[in-house]
Amino acid sequence: MFAECAHYLEHPPSSVRAGTAEIYLDPEAFSAFGRGGGNVALYERTHAALRERYEALQPEALLDIGTGEGLGLLPALTPAVGRVDVVEPSTTRIDVVRAGLVERRIPHRAFATTMSDFMARTEGTEDRWELVQETFAMLSLPAHERADTLRWLRERTSRLILVEFDVPRAEHPLHPDWFRYVVTRYETGMAEYPGAHNLVRQGFLAPVLLGTLRPAEDKVHFEQTIDDWCDDLAAAGFALDGEPRRVSDFWWGAAYLIEAK
């Protein structure tokens, strides 16, 4: 893990800089990461959990936030879902999602924009969704943006599903406990993509790892415990519908499905 970080700092890929969101704008490395290692089982179990909820809820309109290339959304979709709206700032990635929805003949709208811009452009409309969901996307929003987003969603949906990791809050980006957590977890994660200095290690894992150790204003991810996610929902006016459901173990942290209404 240290060797990979040292190599990255000496020879950073041209498409990324440590600690910046550019790793998501150029999707090749992230796509390879999401389709390999422990992500395979993680997404399979996430899809199964979402499909079960679609069948139970039968949503006429679904909004998926931070869709990426649809790794969390597309394989989970069933005929129980009517229209699908997706929000994703990367035009390259949203084109992949759009093509997948067209192939499945699902009525949809695709918005290549950030969530904050989507919220602004939707003001004054009557857009509502029976179900809003996000899978490992809202962790990219700082606390104040996350709070604003959840309050906005409270007025636009009758049900919200979050799938997020249970990760301890960092008291400080270089606190010994947090540093130990990051180092040990990423050692495991990098081992899932064997081969020194490969695309996933250098294009995604190393810059994200280094980003977790940067000051808050330079961070890309703002992760927290599942209890904190539940507190955020309550503060926005949501009520949990049952206890958070453990979906899958993963090297970075266990993934949970949280449902609220």
MIVODREN-388635 format. One record per residue: x, z, y of N, C-alpha, C in turn. Coordinates in Angstrom, 2 decimals. Example, Ala and Ser with C-alpha at 12.3 -4.5 7.8 and 13.67 -1.06 7.14 Angstrom:
residues 2
{{13.19, 7.80, -5.69}, {12.30, 7.80, -4.50}, {13.20, 7.80, -3.30}}
{{12.85, 7.08, -2.25}, {13.67, 7.14, -1.06}, {12.90, 7.87, 0.03}}
end
This chain:
residues 261
{{0.82, 0.00, -1.19}, {0.00, 0.00, 0.00}, {0.87, 0.00, 1.26}}
{{1.89, 0.87, 1.30}, {2.79, 0.90, 2.45}, {3.54, -0.43, 2.58}}
{{3.95, -1.00, 1.46}, {4.67, -2.28, 1.50}, {3.79, -3.39, 2.07}}
{{2.52, -3.38, 1.71}, {1.61, -4.39, 2.24}, {1.41, -4.22, 3.75}}
{{1.29, -2.98, 4.20}, {1.11, -2.74, 5.63}, {2.36, -3.14, 6.41}}
{{3.53, -2.83, 5.85}, {4.77, -3.20, 6.53}, {4.89, -4.71, 6.64}}
{{4.56, -5.41, 5.57}, {4.62, -6.87, 5.59}, {3.63, -7.43, 6.60}}
{{2.45, -6.86, 6.65}, {1.44, -7.33, 7.60}, {1.93, -7.17, 9.04}}
{{2.51, -6.02, 9.35}, {2.97, -5.77, 10.71}, {4.14, -6.67, 11.10}}
{{4.94, -7.04, 10.11}, {6.06, -7.95, 10.38}, {5.63, -9.40, 10.45}}
{{4.61, -9.76, 9.65}, {4.17, -11.16, 9.57}, {2.64, -11.22, 9.60}}
{{2.00, -10.82, 10.70}, {0.52, -10.82, 10.73}, {-0.02, -12.24, 10.62}}
{{-1.06, -12.46, 9.83}, {-1.68, -13.78, 9.76}, {-2.13, -14.22, 11.15}}
{{-2.07, -15.49, 11.41}, {-2.39, -15.99, 12.75}, {-3.83, -15.73, 13.14}}
{{-4.71, -15.55, 12.14}, {-6.14, -15.44, 12.44}, {-6.59, -14.02, 12.70}}
{{-5.70, -13.04, 12.54}, {-6.14, -11.65, 12.70}, {-5.12, -10.84, 13.47}}
{{-5.61, -9.73, 14.03}, {-4.75, -8.71, 14.60}, {-5.25, -7.38, 14.07}}
{{-4.35, -6.45, 13.80}, {-4.75, -5.16, 13.23}, {-5.79, -4.50, 14.11}}
{{-6.86, -4.04, 13.46}, {-7.85, -3.25, 14.16}, {-8.85, -4.05, 14.96}}
{{-8.91, -5.35, 14.85}, {-9.86, -6.12, 15.63}, {-10.89, -6.78, 14.72}}
{{-12.00, -7.19, 15.33}, {-13.10, -7.79, 14.57}, {-12.82, -9.22, 14.16}}
{{-11.65, -9.76, 14.50}, {-11.35, -11.15, 14.15}, {-11.33, -11.38, 12.64}}
{{-11.13, -10.33, 11.87}, {-11.14, -10.47, 10.41}, {-12.50, -10.95, 9.92}}
{{-13.56, -10.72, 10.69}, {-14.88, -11.16, 10.27}, {-15.25, -12.51, 10.86}}
{{-14.58, -12.91, 11.92}, {-14.88, -14.21, 12.51}, {-14.25, -15.34, 11.70}}
{{-13.13, -15.05, 11.05}, {-12.50, -16.02, 10.15}, {-12.75, -15.50, 8.73}}
{{-13.75, -16.03, 8.03}, {-14.29, -15.34, 6.87}, {-13.54, -15.52, 5.55}}
{{-12.49, -16.32, 5.48}, {-11.91, -16.65, 4.18}, {-11.46, -15.41, 3.42}}
{{-10.68, -14.55, 4.06}, {-10.15, -13.37, 3.36}, {-11.26, -12.41, 3.00}}
{{-12.19, -12.18, 3.93}, {-13.29, -11.26, 3.64}, {-14.17, -11.79, 2.52}}
{{-14.39, -13.10, 2.50}, {-15.19, -13.68, 1.42}, {-14.52, -13.46, 0.07}}
{{-13.20, -13.66, 0.01}, {-12.48, -13.45, -1.24}, {-12.54, -11.98, -1.65}}
{{-12.45, -11.09, -0.68}, {-12.57, -9.66, -0.97}, {-13.95, -9.34, -1.53}}
{{-15.01, -9.83, -0.90}, {-16.36, -9.49, -1.31}, {-16.74, -10.04, -2.67}}
{{-16.03, -11.08, -3.12}, {-16.38, -11.70, -4.40}, {-15.44, -11.28, -5.54}}
{{-14.64, -10.26, -5.30}, {-13.70, -9.82, -6.33}, {-13.67, -8.31, -6.48}}
{{-12.84, -7.85, -7.39}, {-12.63, -6.43, -7.58}, {-13.91, -5.65, -7.83}}
{{-13.94, -4.43, -7.33}, {-15.10, -3.58, -7.51}, {-16.32, -4.04, -6.76}}
{{-16.17, -5.01, -5.85}, {-17.32, -5.53, -5.12}, {-18.31, -6.23, -6.04}}
{{-17.84, -6.77, -7.14}, {-18.73, -7.49, -8.06}, {-19.82, -6.54, -8.56}}
{{-19.40, -5.41, -9.12}, {-20.38, -4.43, -9.60}, {-21.16, -3.80, -8.46}}
{{-20.50, -3.54, -7.33}, {-21.17, -2.96, -6.18}, {-22.34, -3.82, -5.74}}
{{-22.12, -5.12, -5.59}, {-23.18, -6.00, -5.13}, {-24.24, -6.22, -6.19}}
{{-23.85, -6.29, -7.45}, {-24.85, -6.44, -8.51}, {-25.84, -5.28, -8.49}}
{{-25.33, -4.08, -8.34}, {-26.20, -2.90, -8.32}, {-27.01, -2.83, -7.03}}
{{-26.40, -3.28, -5.94}, {-27.14, -3.32, -4.67}, {-28.29, -4.32, -4.76}}
{{-28.05, -5.48, -5.34}, {-29.10, -6.48, -5.50}, {-30.25, -5.93, -6.34}}
{{-29.91, -5.26, -7.43}, {-30.95, -4.71, -8.30}, {-31.79, -3.68, -7.55}}
{{-31.15, -2.84, -6.75}, {-31.88, -1.83, -5.99}, {-32.78, -2.47, -4.94}}
{{-32.29, -3.51, -4.26}, {-33.10, -4.19, -3.26}, {-34.26, -4.94, -3.90}}
{{-34.01, -5.62, -5.01}, {-35.10, -6.34, -5.69}, {-36.22, -5.41, -6.08}}
{{-35.88, -4.23, -6.55}, {-36.90, -3.25, -6.93}, {-37.75, -2.86, -5.73}}
{{-37.12, -2.72, -4.58}, {-37.87, -2.35, -3.38}, {-38.72, -3.53, -2.88}}
{{-38.20, -4.75, -2.98}, {-39.00, -5.91, -2.56}, {-40.28, -6.00, -3.40}}
{{-40.15, -5.82, -4.70}, {-41.31, -5.90, -5.58}, {-42.33, -4.83, -5.24}}
{{-41.85, -3.65, -4.89}, {-42.75, -2.55, -4.56}, {-43.40, -2.73, -3.19}}
{{-42.66, -3.26, -2.23}, {-43.14, -3.31, -0.85}, {-43.81, -4.63, -0.47}}
{{-43.43, -5.73, -1.15}, {-44.00, -7.04, -0.88}, {-43.98, -7.38, 0.63}}
{{-42.81, -7.35, 1.27}, {-42.77, -7.57, 2.72}, {-43.04, -9.02, 3.10}}
{{-43.97, -9.23, 4.04}, {-44.22, -10.58, 4.52}, {-43.09, -11.10, 5.37}}
{{-42.47, -10.20, 6.12}, {-41.36, -10.59, 6.99}, {-40.23, -9.57, 6.83}}
{{-39.03, -10.08, 6.56}, {-37.85, -9.25, 6.35}, {-36.80, -9.64, 7.38}}
{{-36.22, -8.65, 8.04}, {-35.09, -8.86, 8.95}, {-33.85, -8.28, 8.31}}
{{-32.81, -9.10, 8.17}, {-31.53, -8.64, 7.62}, {-30.49, -8.66, 8.73}}
{{-29.88, -7.51, 8.97}, {-28.94, -7.32, 10.08}, {-27.51, -7.44, 9.57}}
{{-26.67, -8.20, 10.29}, {-25.28, -8.33, 9.89}, {-25.14, -8.98, 8.54}}
{{-25.78, -10.13, 8.38}, {-25.95, -10.76, 7.06}, {-24.64, -11.26, 6.46}}
{{-23.67, -11.60, 7.30}, {-22.44, -12.18, 6.78}, {-22.73, -13.51, 6.11}}
{{-22.20, -13.69, 4.91}, {-22.47, -14.90, 4.14}, {-23.62, -14.70, 3.16}}
{{-24.34, -13.62, 3.32}, {-25.50, -13.37, 2.47}, {-25.18, -12.74, 1.14}}
{{-23.99, -12.15, 1.00}, {-23.62, -11.53, -0.27}, {-24.60, -10.43, -0.69}}
{{-25.10, -9.69, 0.30}, {-26.06, -8.65, -0.01}, {-27.48, -9.15, -0.09}}
{{-27.80, -10.19, 0.66}, {-29.18, -10.65, 0.78}, {-29.58, -11.69, -0.25}}
{{-28.86, -12.82, -0.29}, {-29.36, -13.99, -1.02}, {-29.62, -13.73, -2.50}}
{{-28.68, -13.13, -3.26}, {-28.96, -12.92, -4.68}, {-30.08, -11.92, -4.95}}
{{-30.45, -11.12, -3.95}, {-31.48, -10.10, -4.15}, {-32.88, -10.64, -3.92}}
{{-33.02, -11.75, -3.19}, {-34.33, -12.22, -2.78}, {-35.21, -12.60, -3.97}}
{{-36.49, -12.28, -3.85}, {-37.48, -12.62, -4.86}, {-38.69, -13.23, -4.15}}
{{-39.62, -13.83, -4.92}, {-40.84, -14.37, -4.30}, {-41.68, -13.30, -3.60}}
{{-41.36, -12.04, -3.80}, {-42.11, -10.97, -3.13}, {-41.86, -10.96, -1.63}}
{{-40.78, -11.59, -1.19}, {-40.44, -11.63, 0.24}, {-40.97, -12.93, 0.84}}
{{-41.66, -12.80, 1.98}, {-42.16, -13.98, 2.67}, {-41.08, -14.60, 3.53}}
{{-41.22, -14.49, 4.85}, {-40.23, -15.03, 5.77}, {-39.02, -14.10, 5.87}}
{{-37.85, -14.71, 6.11}, {-36.61, -13.94, 6.28}, {-35.98, -14.32, 7.61}}
{{-35.65, -13.33, 8.42}, {-34.87, -13.53, 9.63}, {-33.51, -12.89, 9.43}}
{{-32.45, -13.57, 9.85}, {-31.09, -13.04, 9.67}, {-30.37, -13.04, 11.00}}
{{-29.56, -12.00, 11.23}, {-28.75, -11.86, 12.43}, {-27.31, -11.70, 12.01}}
{{-26.44, -12.60, 12.50}, {-25.03, -12.59, 12.13}, {-24.24, -13.30, 13.23}}
{{-23.24, -12.66, 13.84}, {-22.54, -13.28, 14.97}, {-21.65, -14.46, 14.62}}
{{-21.18, -14.55, 13.38}, {-20.28, -15.64, 13.00}, {-21.09, -16.89, 12.65}}
{{-20.89, -17.96, 13.40}, {-21.62, -19.20, 13.11}, {-21.22, -19.79, 11.76}}
{{-19.94, -19.64, 11.41}, {-19.48, -20.16, 10.11}, {-20.21, -19.48, 8.97}}
{{-20.34, -18.19, 9.07}, {-20.95, -17.43, 7.98}, {-22.47, -17.62, 7.96}}
{{-23.08, -17.68, 9.13}, {-24.54, -17.83, 9.14}, {-24.95, -19.21, 8.64}}
{{-24.09, -20.20, 8.78}, {-24.38, -21.51, 8.21}, {-24.50, -21.43, 6.69}}
{{-23.66, -20.60, 6.08}, {-23.73, -20.40, 4.63}, {-25.06, -19.77, 4.24}}
{{-25.49, -18.78, 5.02}, {-26.76, -18.12, 4.74}, {-27.92, -19.09, 4.93}}
{{-27.89, -19.83, 6.01}, {-28.96, -20.80, 6.27}, {-29.09, -21.79, 5.12}}
{{-27.97, -22.29, 4.63}, {-28.01, -23.23, 3.52}, {-28.59, -22.57, 2.27}}
{{-28.25, -21.30, 2.03}, {-28.79, -20.60, 0.88}, {-30.29, -20.39, 0.97}}
{{-30.78, -20.12, 2.17}, {-32.22, -19.94, 2.35}, {-32.97, -21.26, 2.21}}
{{-32.36, -22.34, 2.73}, {-32.97, -23.66, 2.57}, {-33.04, -24.03, 1.10}}
{{-31.96, -23.78, 0.37}, {-31.93, -24.09, -1.06}, {-33.01, -23.33, -1.82}}
{{-33.29, -22.10, -1.40}, {-34.32, -21.29, -2.05}, {-35.71, -21.56, -1.49}}
{{-35.80, -22.44, -0.51}, {-37.07, -22.83, 0.12}, {-37.79, -21.61, 0.70}}
{{-37.04, -20.76, 1.36}, {-37.60, -19.56, 1.97}, {-37.74, -19.79, 3.47}}
{{-38.93, -19.64, 4.03}, {-39.09, -19.75, 5.48}, {-38.17, -18.74, 6.18}}
{{-37.49, -19.20, 7.22}, {-36.51, -18.30, 7.83}, {-36.19, -18.71, 9.25}}
{{-35.58, -17.76, 9.96}, {-34.94, -18.00, 11.25}, {-33.56, -17.38, 11.19}}
{{-32.58, -18.08, 11.70}, {-31.20, -17.60, 11.67}, {-30.69, -17.48, 13.10}}
{{-30.18, -16.30, 13.45}, {-29.72, -16.02, 14.80}, {-28.22, -15.75, 14.76}}
{{-27.45, -16.67, 15.31}, {-25.99, -16.51, 15.34}, {-25.63, -15.72, 16.59}}
{{-25.79, -14.42, 16.52}, {-25.57, -13.57, 17.68}, {-25.34, -12.14, 17.23}}
{{-24.91, -11.30, 18.15}, {-24.75, -9.88, 17.86}, {-26.12, -9.21, 17.87}}
{{-26.18, -8.03, 17.30}, {-27.45, -7.31, 17.28}, {-27.90, -6.95, 18.69}}
{{-26.97, -6.57, 19.56}, {-27.37, -6.20, 20.92}, {-27.97, -7.40, 21.66}}
{{-27.37, -8.58, 21.48}, {-27.93, -9.78, 22.12}, {-29.27, -10.16, 21.50}}
{{-29.39, -9.98, 20.20}, {-30.66, -10.27, 19.53}, {-31.76, -9.35, 20.06}}
{{-31.44, -8.08, 20.23}, {-32.42, -7.14, 20.78}, {-32.86, -7.56, 22.17}}
{{-31.90, -8.00, 23.00}, {-32.21, -8.42, 24.37}, {-33.11, -9.65, 24.38}}
{{-32.80, -10.62, 23.52}, {-33.58, -11.86, 23.53}, {-34.97, -11.66, 22.92}}
{{-35.14, -10.59, 22.14}, {-36.43, -10.34, 21.49}, {-37.35, -9.49, 22.36}}
{{-36.81, -8.88, 23.41}, {-37.64, -8.10, 24.31}, {-38.74, -8.98, 24.90}}
{{-39.95, -8.43, 24.97}, {-41.07, -9.20, 25.51}, {-41.78, -10.04, 24.48}}
{{-41.25, -10.11, 23.26}, {-41.92, -10.85, 22.19}, {-42.72, -9.86, 21.34}}
{{-43.50, -10.40, 20.44}, {-44.28, -9.56, 19.53}, {-43.67, -9.54, 18.13}}
{{-42.41, -9.90, 18.02}, {-41.76, -9.93, 16.72}, {-41.76, -8.56, 16.07}}
{{-42.23, -8.53, 14.83}, {-42.20, -7.31, 14.01}, {-41.87, -7.72, 12.58}}
{{-41.37, -6.77, 11.81}, {-41.03, -7.02, 10.41}, {-41.53, -5.86, 9.57}}
{{-42.15, -6.21, 8.43}, {-42.57, -5.14, 7.53}, {-41.38, -4.36, 6.99}}
{{-40.25, -5.06, 6.87}, {-39.05, -4.41, 6.34}, {-37.83, -4.93, 7.09}}
{{-36.97, -4.01, 7.49}, {-35.65, -4.34, 8.05}, {-34.61, -3.73, 7.13}}
{{-33.54, -4.48, 6.88}, {-32.49, -3.95, 6.01}, {-31.12, -4.32, 6.55}}
{{-30.12, -3.57, 6.12}, {-28.72, -3.91, 6.34}, {-27.92, -3.38, 5.18}}
{{-26.90, -4.14, 4.79}, {-26.02, -3.72, 3.69}, {-24.58, -3.73, 4.20}}
{{-24.04, -2.54, 4.38}, {-22.63, -2.36, 4.79}, {-22.33, -3.09, 6.10}}
{{-23.27, -3.12, 7.02}, {-23.09, -3.84, 8.29}, {-23.15, -2.91, 9.49}}
{{-24.04, -1.93, 9.47}, {-24.24, -1.09, 10.65}, {-23.06, -0.15, 10.89}}
{{-22.19, -0.02, 9.90}, {-20.99, 0.80, 10.08}, {-20.06, 0.21, 11.13}}
{{-20.30, -1.04, 11.52}, {-19.45, -1.67, 12.54}, {-19.91, -1.32, 13.96}}
{{-21.03, -0.63, 14.09}, {-21.54, -0.28, 15.42}, {-21.07, 1.10, 15.83}}
{{-20.50, 1.24, 17.03}, {-20.18, 2.58, 17.55}, {-21.44, 3.43, 17.63}}
{{-21.26, 4.74, 17.71}, {-22.39, 5.67, 17.63}, {-23.49, 5.36, 18.64}}
{{-23.11, 5.07, 19.89}, {-24.15, 4.85, 20.92}, {-24.91, 3.55, 20.66}}
{{-24.22, 2.51, 20.18}, {-24.90, 1.26, 19.86}, {-25.80, 1.43, 18.64}}
{{-25.33, 2.19, 17.69}, {-26.13, 2.44, 16.48}, {-27.41, 3.18, 16.85}}
{{-27.31, 4.18, 17.72}, {-28.48, 4.93, 18.14}, {-29.48, 4.04, 18.85}}
{{-28.99, 3.17, 19.76}, {-29.87, 2.24, 20.47}, {-30.55, 1.29, 19.50}}
{{-29.79, 0.81, 18.53}, {-30.35, -0.13, 17.56}, {-31.44, 0.51, 16.72}}
{{-31.19, 1.71, 16.24}, {-32.18, 2.39, 15.41}, {-33.44, 2.72, 16.19}}
{{-33.30, 3.11, 17.45}, {-34.50, 3.38, 18.27}, {-35.29, 2.09, 18.49}}
{{-34.59, 0.98, 18.72}, {-35.27, -0.30, 18.89}, {-36.00, -0.70, 17.62}}
{{-35.35, -0.51, 16.48}, {-35.97, -0.85, 15.20}, {-37.19, 0.00, 14.90}}
{{-37.17, 1.24, 15.35}, {-38.31, 2.14, 15.12}, {-39.60, 1.54, 15.68}}
{{-39.48, 0.78, 16.79}, {-40.65, 0.17, 17.41}, {-41.01, -1.18, 16.81}}
{{-40.15, -1.70, 15.90}, {-40.34, -3.07, 15.42}, {-40.60, -3.18, 13.93}}
{{-40.49, -2.09, 13.21}, {-40.66, -2.17, 11.76}, {-41.37, -0.93, 11.24}}
{{-42.04, -1.10, 10.12}, {-42.68, 0.04, 9.46}, {-41.80, 0.65, 8.39}}
{{-40.69, -0.06, 8.05}, {-39.81, 0.48, 7.01}, {-38.39, -0.08, 7.20}}
{{-37.42, 0.79, 6.96}, {-36.01, 0.42, 7.14}, {-35.22, 0.85, 5.92}}
{{-34.36, -0.04, 5.44}, {-33.47, 0.27, 4.33}, {-32.03, 0.08, 4.79}}
{{-31.22, 1.10, 4.61}, {-29.79, 1.02, 4.86}, {-29.07, 1.17, 3.52}}
{{-28.06, 0.36, 3.29}, {-27.15, 0.57, 2.17}, {-25.77, 0.78, 2.76}}
{{-25.25, 1.99, 2.64}, {-24.00, 2.35, 3.30}, {-23.16, 3.25, 2.39}}
{{-21.88, 3.36, 2.75}, {-20.96, 4.21, 2.00}, {-21.00, 5.64, 2.52}}
{{-20.79, 6.56, 1.61}, {-20.66, 7.99, 1.95}, {-19.18, 8.26, 2.19}}
{{-18.79, 8.31, 3.45}, {-17.37, 8.43, 3.83}, {-17.24, 9.60, 4.79}}
{{-16.24, 10.45, 4.60}, {-16.09, 11.58, 5.53}, {-15.78, 11.10, 6.93}}
{{-16.29, 11.83, 7.90}, {-15.95, 11.53, 9.30}, {-14.49, 11.90, 9.55}}
{{-13.82, 11.11, 10.36}, {-12.43, 11.40, 10.71}, {-12.41, 12.29, 11.95}}
{{-11.88, 13.50, 11.82}, {-11.76, 14.37, 12.99}, {-10.84, 13.74, 14.03}}
{{-9.84, 13.05, 13.55}, {-8.89, 12.32, 14.39}, {-8.32, 11.21, 13.53}}
{{-8.05, 10.02, 14.10}, {-7.58, 8.92, 13.26}, {-6.28, 9.20, 12.53}}
{{-5.50, 10.19, 12.98}, {-4.26, 10.53, 12.28}, {-4.29, 11.94, 11.71}}
{{-5.48, 12.51, 11.59}, {-5.58, 13.83, 10.96}, {-5.07, 13.73, 9.52}}
{{-4.29, 14.70, 9.05}, {-3.72, 14.60, 7.69}, {-4.76, 14.37, 6.60}}
{{-5.93, 15.03, 6.70}, {-6.95, 14.85, 5.66}, {-7.47, 13.41, 5.65}}
{{-7.70, 12.86, 6.84}, {-8.19, 11.48, 6.92}, {-7.10, 10.50, 6.47}}
{{-5.88, 10.72, 6.90}, {-4.77, 9.85, 6.50}, {-4.63, 9.84, 4.98}}
{{-4.72, 11.00, 4.37}, {-4.61, 11.10, 2.91}, {-5.76, 10.34, 2.24}}
{{-6.96, 10.49, 2.78}, {-8.12, 9.80, 2.22}, {-7.91, 8.29, 2.27}}
{{-7.51, 7.78, 3.44}, {-7.33, 6.35, 3.62}, {-6.25, 5.81, 2.69}}
{{-5.10, 6.48, 2.65}, {-3.97, 6.00, 1.86}, {-4.32, 5.94, 0.37}}
{{-4.90, 7.02, -0.14}, {-5.20, 7.06, -1.58}, {-6.28, 6.05, -1.94}}
{{-7.28, 5.91, -1.10}, {-8.37, 4.98, -1.41}, {-7.89, 3.52, -1.33}}
{{-7.11, 3.21, -0.33}, {-6.65, 1.83, -0.20}, {-5.61, 1.46, -1.24}}
{{-4.89, 2.42, -1.73}, {-3.98, 2.14, -2.85}, {-4.79, 1.64, -4.05}}
{{-5.93, 2.27, -4.29}, {-6.81, 1.83, -5.37}, {-7.42, 0.47, -5.07}}
{{-7.87, 0.28, -3.83}, {-8.50, -0.98, -3.47}, {-7.57, -2.16, -3.56}}
{{-6.33, -1.99, -3.09}, {-5.38, -3.10, -3.16}, {-5.02, -3.45, -4.59}}
{{-5.03, -2.46, -5.47}, {-4.70, -2.72, -6.87}, {-5.72, -3.63, -7.54}}
{{-6.92, -3.73, -6.97}, {-7.94, -4.61, -7.54}, {-7.67, -6.09, -7.24}}
{{-6.70, -6.35, -6.36}, {-6.34, -7.72, -6.00}, {-4.83, -7.87, -6.21}}
{{-4.40, -7.95, -7.46}, {-2.96, -7.93, -7.77}, {-2.22, -9.13, -7.23}}
{{-0.96, -8.88, -6.89}, {-0.12, -9.93, -6.34}, {0.29, -9.57, -4.93}}
{{1.57, -9.46, -4.71}, {2.07, -9.03, -3.40}, {1.66, -10.01, -2.30}}
{{1.22, -9.46, -1.18}, {0.97, -10.21, 0.06}, {-0.04, -11.35, -0.13}}
{{-1.04, -11.13, -0.96}, {-2.02, -12.20, -1.17}, {-3.05, -12.23, -0.04}}
{{-3.98, -13.18, -0.12}, {-4.95, -13.41, 0.95}, {-5.77, -12.17, 1.26}}
{{-6.28, -11.51, 0.23}, {-7.15, -10.35, 0.46}, {-6.36, -9.19, 1.05}}
{{-5.20, -8.92, 0.49}, {-4.39, -7.81, 0.98}, {-3.97, -8.02, 2.43}}
{{-3.47, -9.21, 2.74}, {-2.93, -9.46, 4.07}, {-4.01, -9.89, 5.07}}
{{-5.02, -10.58, 4.61}, {-6.03, -11.08, 5.52}, {-7.16, -10.13, 5.78}}
{{-7.32, -9.11, 4.90}, {-8.44, -8.19, 5.09}, {-8.05, -6.72, 4.93}}
{{-7.52, -6.35, 3.76}, {-7.32, -4.93, 3.49}, {-6.29, -4.28, 4.41}}
{{-5.16, -4.91, 4.64}, {-4.14, -4.30, 5.50}, {-4.64, -4.13, 6.93}}
{{-5.23, -5.16, 7.56}, {-5.71, -4.95, 8.93}, {-6.84, -3.93, 9.03}}
{{-7.72, -3.89, 8.03}, {-8.80, -2.90, 8.09}, {-8.23, -1.49, 7.91}}
{{-7.30, -1.34, 6.98}, {-6.66, -0.04, 6.78}, {-6.03, 0.45, 8.08}}
{{-5.23, -0.40, 8.71}, {-4.58, 0.00, 9.95}, {-5.61, 0.28, 11.04}}
{{-6.73, -0.42, 11.00}, {-7.78, -0.17, 11.97}, {-8.39, 1.21, 11.85}}
{{-8.42, 1.76, 10.63}, {-9.00, 3.10, 10.45}, {-8.13, 4.18, 11.07}}
{{-6.87, 3.86, 11.39}, {-5.95, 4.84, 11.94}, {-5.76, 4.66, 13.45}}
{{-6.55, 3.79, 14.05}, {-6.42, 3.53, 15.49}, {-7.39, 4.42, 16.27}}
{{-7.16, 4.60, 17.58}, {-8.09, 5.37, 18.41}, {-9.50, 4.79, 18.36}}
{{-10.48, 5.61, 18.66}, {-11.88, 5.21, 18.52}, {-12.21, 3.94, 19.29}}
{{-11.62, 3.77, 20.49}, {-11.96, 2.61, 21.30}, {-11.45, 1.30, 20.71}}
{{-10.53, 1.38, 19.74}, {-9.98, 0.17, 19.12}, {-10.50, -0.04, 17.70}}
{{-11.42, 0.79, 17.26}, {-11.88, 0.70, 15.88}, {-12.84, -0.46, 15.68}}
{{-12.92, -0.92, 14.43}, {-13.90, -1.90, 14.00}, {-15.00, -1.23, 13.21}}
{{-14.66, -0.19, 12.45}, {-15.61, 0.52, 11.60}, {-15.81, 1.95, 12.09}}
{{-17.07, 2.41, 12.04}, {-17.41, 3.76, 12.46}, {-18.24, 4.38, 11.34}}
{{-17.55, 4.75, 10.27}, {-18.23, 5.22, 9.08}, {-18.48, 6.72, 9.14}}
{{-19.35, 7.17, 8.25}, {-19.74, 8.57, 8.27}, {-20.37, 8.95, 6.93}}
{{-20.75, 10.22, 6.82}, {-21.36, 10.70, 5.58}, {-22.81, 10.23, 5.50}}
{{-23.36, 10.28, 4.30}, {-24.77, 9.93, 4.13}, {-25.66, 10.90, 4.89}}
{{-25.29, 12.17, 4.93}, {-26.07, 13.13, 5.72}, {-26.11, 12.74, 7.18}}
{{-24.99, 12.24, 7.70}, {-24.97, 11.79, 9.09}, {-25.85, 10.57, 9.31}}
{{-25.86, 9.64, 8.34}, {-26.76, 8.48, 8.45}, {-28.21, 8.96, 8.51}}
{{-28.55, 9.93, 7.68}, {-29.92, 10.46, 7.68}, {-30.25, 11.13, 9.01}}
{{-29.29, 11.85, 9.57}, {-29.50, 12.49, 10.88}, {-29.73, 11.44, 11.96}}
{{-28.99, 10.32, 11.90}, {-29.17, 9.25, 12.87}, {-30.59, 8.67, 12.79}}
{{-31.07, 8.49, 11.58}, {-32.43, 7.96, 11.40}, {-33.46, 8.93, 11.96}}
{{-33.30, 10.20, 11.69}, {-34.24, 11.20, 12.20}, {-34.24, 11.23, 13.73}}
{{-33.05, 11.12, 14.32}, {-32.95, 11.14, 15.78}, {-33.64, 9.94, 16.41}}
{{-33.72, 8.83, 15.67}, {-34.37, 7.63, 16.17}, {-35.87, 7.64, 15.93}}
{{-36.38, 8.65, 15.25}, {-37.81, 8.75, 15.00}, {-38.26, 8.33, 13.62}}
{{-37.32, 8.01, 12.73}, {-37.66, 7.67, 11.35}, {-37.80, 8.92, 10.50}}
{{-38.59, 8.81, 9.44}, {-38.70, 9.86, 8.43}, {-38.23, 9.30, 7.10}}
{{-37.37, 10.02, 6.42}, {-36.88, 9.55, 5.13}, {-38.03, 9.41, 4.14}}
{{-37.99, 8.34, 3.34}, {-38.95, 8.15, 2.26}, {-38.21, 8.46, 0.96}}
{{-38.16, 9.73, 0.60}, {-37.40, 10.16, -0.58}, {-35.95, 10.44, -0.22}}
{{-35.23, 10.95, -1.18}, {-33.82, 11.25, -0.99}, {-32.98, 9.98, -1.06}}
{{-31.83, 9.95, -0.37}, {-30.92, 8.80, -0.52}, {-30.60, 8.57, -1.99}}
{{-30.57, 7.30, -2.37}, {-30.39, 6.93, -3.78}, {-28.98, 6.39, -3.98}}
{{-28.24, 7.01, -4.87}, {-26.88, 6.54, -5.17}, {-26.97, 5.22, -5.92}}
{{-26.40, 4.17, -5.33}, {-26.49, 2.83, -5.90}, {-25.29, 2.51, -6.78}}
{{-24.09, 2.84, -6.29}, {-22.89, 2.44, -7.03}, {-21.70, 3.25, -6.54}}
{{-20.78, 3.51, -7.46}, {-19.48, 4.05, -7.06}, {-18.61, 2.90, -6.56}}
{{-17.68, 3.23, -5.69}, {-16.77, 2.23, -5.14}, {-15.53, 2.96, -4.69}}
{{-14.39, 2.27, -4.66}, {-13.13, 2.96, -4.37}, {-13.11, 3.57, -2.97}}
{{-13.81, 3.00, -2.02}, {-13.80, 3.54, -0.66}, {-14.75, 4.72, -0.50}}
{{-15.84, 4.70, -1.26}, {-16.83, 5.78, -1.22}, {-18.07, 5.33, -1.97}}
{{-18.86, 6.26, -2.45}, {-20.09, 5.91, -3.16}, {-21.07, 5.25, -2.19}}
{{-21.78, 4.23, -2.68}, {-22.78, 3.53, -1.88}, {-24.16, 4.11, -2.16}}
{{-24.92, 4.31, -1.10}, {-26.28, 4.87, -1.20}, {-27.27, 3.96, -0.51}}
{{-28.48, 3.92, -1.05}, {-29.60, 3.28, -0.40}, {-30.44, 4.36, 0.25}}
{{-30.65, 4.22, 1.56}, {-31.47, 5.15, 2.32}, {-32.70, 4.40, 2.81}}
{{-33.87, 4.92, 2.52}, {-35.12, 4.28, 2.93}, {-35.87, 5.20, 3.88}}
{{-36.37, 4.65, 4.97}, {-37.06, 5.45, 5.97}, {-38.25, 4.67, 6.51}}
{{-39.20, 5.41, 7.07}, {-40.39, 4.76, 7.63}, {-40.85, 5.53, 8.86}}
end
